[in-house]
Amino acid sequence: MTTPSPTSSSDVLRRPVRRLTLDDLAACGDLAASRGWGRETHKWRLLLTAGRGFGVDAPDEPGALVGAFVLTPYDALPGGQAYTCVSMVLVAERFARRGLGRRLTRHALAESGDRPAFLSATPHGRPLYEELGFRAVGTSCMLRGDFTPRDDDTGTPATVRTAGAGDLPDVRALDARAFGADRTGLLARLPAFADRFVTARHASGAPAGFAASWQNDATTVLGPVVAEDLPTARALVSDLARHAPGPVRFDLDGRHHAMGEWLRDRGLAGDFTCTLMVHTADIPGDITLRFAPYSVALG
């Protein structure tokens, strides 16, 4: 009788899915790097504290992971619906195409319970998610490059300034309009997580938008960017880009074509597109306010 290899498909699929902790940060980075992603330690730390990480331990390498995903809650507003964001669904290359990605996604849906789940799918992952009942509701395109500002980039009646603790109630209210859910847990972490956090206000003092930037490996990510109109979004992004130490990344919502043209005209480029997909519900909120997500892993 032949003894199965410890790395056989059946053995990997039988291994338990366990909760991840901050002690697993290095293993998460290693898993991401094994698939050609950045290690993104700063982002992983946020995901594992703001949400719940899950993983499958390698059968032949102590301390390593062969699969992982993260669930981040969007709590319900009064009279609204709670959601779950599914992200970082990863399977080590040597265990790819053995059914582990399907198992992890099903586990994510089971852990989500009665909360509709949504995610951003790469072109490679989209067919699997469609098989499991997700449907496409939008896209985002990753743009990168050195941002070259123009003299008229701050042409908006709103004033952009650094955000403070007193701005958080208005930020939460505007974010709730944009996303149709209560993301207090994520927003409360934004001042510490971001390198720069700014708001835009009308002359009356009413909020017009907010945005943040944060370092992700060698790139500064511009996001979230939430604004009442295109000129305000441009002013927020111009401020963030002027303070960025190097190249920037902007995950552009596919509905904001004019914003994309403006960014490309200032030096950003790229065509890598992810598909926003949802399971059993529609995406809530006012998409016209959502120019860029916190990250594609968080919406």
Long-range contacts (C-beta under 8 A, 24 or more apart in sequence): 6-59, 6-60, 7-59, 7-60, 7-94, 7-95, 9-95, 9-98, 9-99, 11-59, 12-56, 12-59, 12-66, 12-95, 12-98, 12-100, 13-98, 13-99, 13-100, 13-103, 15-56, 15-57, 15-59, 15-66, 16-56, 17-54, 17-55, 17-56, 17-67, 17-103, 17-104, 17-107, 18-54, 18-55, 18-56, 18-57, 19-52, 19-53, 19-54, 20-48, 20-53, 20-54, 20-55, 20-68, 21-48, 21-53, 22-48, 22-49, 24-48, 24-53, 24-55, 24-65, 26-63, 27-55, 27-63, 27-64, 27-65, 28-53, 28-55, 28-65, 28-68, 28-88, 30-64, 30-65, 31-55, 31-64, 31-65, 31-66, 31-67, 31-68, 31-90, 31-92, 32-88, 32-90, 34-92, 34-93, 35-90, 35-91, 35-92, 35-93, 37-90, 38-216, 38-217, 39-217, 40-216, 40-217, 42-193, 42-214, 42-215, 42-216, 43-216, 43-295, 43-297, 44-88, 46-189, 46-193, 47-72, 47-87, 47-88, 47-297, 47-298, 49-189, 50-185, 50-186, 50-189, 50-298, 51-85, 51-87, 52-111, 53-88, 54-104, 54-107, 54-108, 54-111, 56-100, 56-104, 58-92, 65-92, 66-91, 66-92, 66-94, 66-95, 66-100, 67-91, 67-92, 67-95, 67-100, 67-101, 67-103, 67-104, 68-104, 69-104, 69-105, 69-107, 69-108, 70-297, 71-108, 71-111, 71-112, 71-117, 72-186, 72-297, 72-298, 73-115, 73-185, 74-179, 74-181, 74-182, 74-183, 74-299, 75-181, 75-182, 75-183, 75-184, 75-185, 76-181, 76-182, 77-176, 77-180, 77-181, 77-182, 80-180, 80-181, 80-284, 81-115, 81-116, 81-180, 81-181, 81-281, 81-284, 82-115, 82-181, 83-115, 83-116, 83-117, 83-118, 83-181, 83-281, 83-284, 84-108, 84-111, 84-112, 84-115, 84-116, 84-117, 84-118, 85-117, 85-118, 85-119, 85-297, 85-298, 85-299, 86-112, 86-117, 86-118, 86-119, 87-119, 87-120, 87-296, 87-297, 87-298, 88-297, 89-119, 89-125, 101-125, 101-128, 102-128, 102-131, 102-132, 105-129, 105-132, 106-132, 109-279, 112-279, 116-278, 116-279, 116-280, 116-281, 117-278, 117-279, 117-280, 118-276, 118-277, 118-278, 118-279, 118-283, 118-299, 119-276, 119-277, 120-274, 120-275, 120-276, 120-277, 120-296, 120-297, 120-299, 121-274, 121-275, 121-276, 121-277, 122-274, 123-273, 123-275, 126-275, 126-277, 129-277, 130-277, 132-279, 133-279, 133-280, 134-277, 134-278, 134-279, 135-277, 135-278, 135-279, 136-275, 136-276, 136-277, 137-276, 137-277, 137-278, 137-282, 137-283, 138-253, 138-254, 138-255, 138-275, 138-276, 138-283, 138-287, 139-253, 139-254, 139-273, 139-274, 139-275, 139-276, 140-251, 140-252, 140-253, 140-254, 140-273, 140-274, 140-276, 140-293, 140-296, 141-251, 141-252, 141-254, 141-260, 141-270, 141-271, 141-272, 141-273, 141-274, 142-249, 142-250, 142-251, 142-252, 142-270, 142-272, 142-273, 142-274, 142-296, 143-249, 143-250, 143-251, 143-252, 143-260, 143-263, 143-264, 143-268, 143-269, 143-270, 144-219, 144-247, 144-248, 144-249, 144-250, 144-268, 144-269, 144-270, 145-247, 145-248, 145-267, 145-268, 145-269, 145-270, 146-246, 146-247, 146-248, 146-267, 147-237, 147-241, 147-242, 147-244, 147-248, 147-263, 147-266, 147-267, 147-268, 148-266, 148-267, 149-238, 149-241, 149-242, 149-266, 150-266, 153-234, 153-235, 153-238, 153-266, 154-235, 154-238, 154-239, 155-231, 155-234, 155-235, 156-200, 156-208, 156-229, 156-231, 156-232, 156-234, 156-235, 157-202, 157-203, 157-231, 158-200, 158-201, 158-202, 158-208, 158-209, 158-231, 158-232, 158-235, 159-200, 159-201, 159-202, 159-203, 160-198, 160-199, 160-200, 160-235, 160-236, 160-239, 161-198, 161-199, 161-201, 162-196, 162-197, 162-198, 163-191, 163-197, 163-198, 163-199, 163-210, 165-191, 167-199, 167-207, 167-210, 170-199, 170-207, 171-199, 171-207, 171-210, 173-207, 174-207, 174-209, 174-210, 174-226, 174-289, 175-210, 175-224, 175-226, 176-285, 177-285, 177-286, 177-289, 178-226, 178-285, 178-286, 178-287, 178-289, 178-290, 179-284, 179-285, 179-290, 179-299, 180-283, 180-284, 180-285, 180-286, 181-284, 181-285, 186-294, 186-298, 190-224, 190-294, 195-220, 195-243, 196-239, 196-240, 196-243, 198-236, 198-239, 198-240, 200-227, 200-232, 200-235, 200-236, 208-232, 209-233, 209-236, 209-289, 210-236, 211-236, 211-237, 211-239, 211-240, 211-292, 212-240, 212-294, 213-240, 213-241, 213-243, 213-244, 213-248, 216-249, 216-295, 218-246, 218-247, 219-246, 219-247, 219-248, 219-249, 220-244, 220-245, 220-246, 220-247, 220-248, 220-249, 221-248, 221-249, 221-250, 221-251, 221-295, 222-248, 222-249, 222-250, 222-292, 223-250, 223-251, 223-292, 223-293, 223-294, 223-295, 224-290, 224-292, 224-293, 224-294, 225-250, 225-291, 225-292, 226-289, 226-290, 226-291, 227-289, 227-291, 228-289, 230-256, 230-258, 230-259, 230-262, 233-259, 233-291, 234-259, 234-262, 237-263, 237-291, 241-266, 250-292, 251-292, 251-293, 251-295, 251-296, 252-291, 252-292, 253-287, 253-290, 253-291, 253-292, 253-293, 255-287, 255-288, 256-291, 259-291
